[in-house]
Amino acid sequence: MYKVLQGFGNIDNFLATRGGKPFEGMTVRLFNPKTQLWSLYWADSNNVKFDSPVIGSFENNIAYFFTKDLINDKEIIVVFRWDSTDKNNPVWSQAFSNDNGENWEWNWYMYMTRID
């Protein structure tokens, strides 16, 4: 990750091999000091376009970022959650809701470890 726009944004890259083929993703994060909200934009080498941003903020070391999306032509709400309660072992997770946020299907977790 590296900072851009005088610290109001940052960019990171993700490199992997999926199905024997190289895969590259990137996230561009922008902070709006007026609204105090972050907008996170994802793009990858499969789609070669930015997805709609997920928008949100941190409170007490936990952040929620929301957007609307389509799966099989059905509208859903997507939430990303960053839990940095343990600064050395943050957790990123994702959930979908097809009933306007009444129920959530948590379908992806990434457990990280900080290496100094």
N, C-alpha and C positions, 0 to 999 in steps of 0.2 A: 504494500500500500504506500502511496506517496501523496502528499498534499498538493493541491492546486488552488488557484484563485485566492491567493493570500490566506490560505487556511480555511476558506469557506467551502471547500470541497476536497474530495480525495478520490483516487482511482486505484483499483486493484485488479490483478489478472489471475486467472485460474487456468492452469495447464494440466491436462490429463490425457489418458488414452482410453477411449470407450469403444468396445467392439473391435479392438485392434487398430482403430483410426485415431489420429490426433484430434483433440478437442480443446478449444480455447474459449474461455468466457471472460467477461470483464464487468465490473460494477463501477458506475460513476455515481458518487454521492454528493449532493449539494445541500448546504445549510442556508436557510433563509432567516437572517437575523431579525426581520420584522415579524414573521409569524412564529419563529422558534421551531420550525418544522424542517425535517430532512426529507429530501426526495431522492430515492434510490432507483437508478436505471440499470437494467441488466441487458447485455447483448452477448451472443455467442456465435461460434463459427458455423453452427447448423442453420440458424435463421438469419444471421447477418443484419440484424435490426435491433433497435432498442425496444424492449417491452414497455408497456405503460408503467409509469413510476409507482412504487409503493411509497406512501407518505406517512410520516409519523414522527415521534420524538421519544426521548428517554425521560423516565421519572423513577427515582430510587433504583437506579442501575438496571432497570428493565425497560425495553422499548418495544412498542408495537407499531407496525407499518402496514397500512391497508391499501388495497386496490380492488377494482372489479375486473373480472376476466370472463372468458367463455371456455367451457369444456363441453365438447359434443353439442355445440350450439345452445347450451344452457348457461345462463348467467350465474356466476358464483362470486363470492367475496373471498379474497385471499388475504391472509394475515401472515406476516413474518414477525417472529419474536426474537429479540436479542436479550439474553439474560446474562448480565456481567456482574452478578452478585459476587461471584468468585472471580476476581480479576485475572487470575492465572488459568482459569478453566471456563471460559464463557461458552454458552450453549446457544446455537441458532436453531430455530424450528419454524416449520411452516404448516399452516392448516387451511382447509377450504370449507366454505359454508355454502350450501345451495338453498338455505331457507332464511336468507337475510340476517345471518349472524346468531340465530337461535341455537344452532348446533354446529359444532366444528369437528372436522375430521383431521386430526393431527397426523401428517403423513411423511414428515421428513425431519430428522434431527441430525445436527452436526455438533459433536463435542470436540472442543479445541483445547489445546494446551499451549500456553505461552512459553517460548524458548528464548532466553536472553543471550 
